[in-house]
Amino acid sequence: MYAIVRGGSRQHKVTEGDVLEIDLVEAEIGDTISLPAVLLVDGDKVVSDPKGLAKVKVTAEVLDETKGPKIKIVKYKNKSGYLKRQGHRQRYTRVKITGIK
């Protein structure tokens, strides 16, 4: 059985026991969070209607907070002496899927 859940602004395909990185969630390490399901596949049965998905619970345990790779942003304009450098590292929360019910 697997489910497609929404983690922040992205969707992830998960099964029980998977470890994945989702967008930052305001939770302490060791807390249990609930992720909203978008689609559920259980063998031959596929659940995608909102009434059926309201009954589905996908729980996850928060393992860690991490950062993604550094993205370098450079803005440059020729012949004017304009050069601007900027960097960004996206923050993620690493979670382990503990149950799909």
Rosetta blueprint (number, residue, H / E / L):
1 M L
2 Y E
3 A E
4 I E
5 V E
6 R E
7 G E
8 G L
9 S L
10 R E
11 Q E
12 H E
13 K E
14 V E
15 T L
16 E L
17 G L
18 D L
19 V E
20 L E
21 E E
22 I E
23 D E
24 L L
25 V L
26 E L
27 A L
28 E L
29 I L
30 G L
31 D L
32 T E
33 I E
34 S E
35 L E
36 P L
37 A E
38 V E
39 L E
40 L E
41 V E
42 D E
43 G L
44 D L
45 K E
46 V E
47 V E
48 S L
49 D L
50 P H
51 K H
52 G H
53 L H
54 A L
55 K L
56 V L
57 K L
58 V E
59 T E
60 A E
61 E E
62 V E
63 L E
64 D E
65 E E
66 T E
67 K E
68 G L
69 P L
70 K L
71 I E
72 K E
73 I E
74 V E
75 K E
76 Y E
77 K E
78 N L
79 K L
80 S L
81 G L
82 Y E
83 L E
84 K E
85 R E
86 Q E
87 G E
88 H E
89 R L
90 Q L
91 R E
92 Y E
93 T E
94 R E
95 V E
96 K E
97 I E
98 T E
99 G E
100 I E
101 K L
